[in-house]
Amino acid sequence: MGYVVGKSLGLKALSNIISSTWRCEASLAIHKSGWLVYRFKTVDDKLTVLANGPYLVYGRPLIPKAMPKYFDFGTDEMSCVPVWVKFPNLPLKC
């Protein structure tokens, strides 16, 4: 499962991520709350996708998450966005 930061994108644009970036077999459904629900053919494919982010869809971050057994499809969790920061030439002691 996951979400795209900002305005929701269409099913076609999001489905292109599967074929072009993830290179695995997965299906996509969009929950009415805006959450994206991906169903992977294998557990290995799911783990690979979760481990190799971040992903961008038309310049917007796609945030993949492992879906817990019981999940509230509210939008509260969509308000947090992980950020990756690079600090070139940062001393090792930092």
PLY file of the C-alpha trace (Angstrom):
ply
format ascii 1.0
element vertex 94
property float x
property float y
property float z
element edge 93
property int vertex1
property int vertex2
end_header
0.00 0.00 0.00
1.08 3.59 -0.23
0.17 7.11 -1.23
1.35 9.91 -3.48
2.08 13.25 -1.90
-0.13 16.03 -3.25
-3.08 15.80 -5.59
-4.13 12.28 -6.53
-2.91 10.95 -9.85
-4.76 8.70 -12.25
-4.75 4.94 -12.27
-2.82 4.80 -15.55
0.05 6.96 -14.29
0.32 4.96 -11.09
0.12 1.63 -12.92
3.07 2.67 -15.09
5.25 2.57 -11.96
4.73 -1.18 -11.77
5.89 -1.89 -15.29
8.61 0.74 -15.72
10.18 1.19 -12.30
9.35 -1.78 -10.10
9.66 -4.40 -12.86
7.43 -6.89 -11.08
3.93 -8.25 -11.38
1.48 -6.33 -9.20
-2.04 -5.04 -9.44
-3.26 -1.67 -8.19
-6.51 -0.53 -6.61
-7.23 2.98 -5.35
-9.23 3.08 -2.12
-11.87 5.84 -1.87
-9.75 7.49 0.83
-6.86 7.94 -1.61
-4.67 5.09 -0.37
-3.10 2.97 -3.10
-3.35 -0.76 -2.52
-0.86 -2.87 -4.46
-1.15 -6.64 -4.59
2.17 -8.29 -5.44
2.49 -11.69 -7.05
5.33 -12.69 -4.71
6.51 -11.66 -1.25
10.00 -11.10 -2.66
8.63 -8.52 -5.12
6.89 -6.68 -2.28
10.00 -6.65 -0.10
12.14 -5.42 -2.99
9.76 -2.53 -3.73
9.58 -1.53 -0.07
13.37 -1.60 0.28
14.28 0.31 -2.89
12.34 3.57 -2.53
11.86 6.45 -2.74
9.91 6.53 -5.98
8.67 9.53 -7.94
5.52 9.77 -10.06
5.59 12.92 -12.20
7.92 14.50 -9.66
5.77 13.60 -6.65
6.97 11.16 -3.99
5.24 7.79 -3.91
5.43 6.50 -0.34
5.16 2.69 -0.19
4.31 1.08 3.14
3.77 -2.47 4.31
0.08 -2.95 5.03
-0.62 -4.14 8.58
-3.27 -6.78 9.25
-5.71 -4.16 10.55
-5.49 -0.75 8.93
-7.62 2.39 9.19
-7.86 3.95 5.74
-8.15 7.44 7.21
-5.92 10.22 5.90
-4.06 10.91 9.16
-0.97 8.91 8.16
-0.82 10.65 4.78
0.17 13.90 6.48
3.69 12.61 7.21
6.31 12.38 4.48
9.72 10.77 4.91
12.54 12.96 3.64
15.90 11.77 2.35
18.72 14.24 2.81
22.30 14.08 1.55
25.12 15.88 3.33
28.16 15.73 1.06
31.56 15.83 2.75
30.08 15.48 6.23
32.84 14.43 8.68
32.57 10.79 9.82
32.26 11.78 13.48
28.92 13.46 12.68
0 1
1 2
2 3
3 4
4 5
5 6
6 7
7 8
8 9
9 10
10 11
11 12
12 13
13 14
14 15
15 16
16 17
17 18
18 19
19 20
20 21
21 22
22 23
23 24
24 25
25 26
26 27
27 28
28 29
29 30
30 31
31 32
32 33
33 34
34 35
35 36
36 37
37 38
38 39
39 40
40 41
41 42
42 43
43 44
44 45
45 46
46 47
47 48
48 49
49 50
50 51
51 52
52 53
53 54
54 55
55 56
56 57
57 58
58 59
59 60
60 61
61 62
62 63
63 64
64 65
65 66
66 67
67 68
68 69
69 70
70 71
71 72
72 73
73 74
74 75
75 76
76 77
77 78
78 79
79 80
80 81
81 82
82 83
83 84
84 85
85 86
86 87
87 88
88 89
89 90
90 91
91 92
92 93
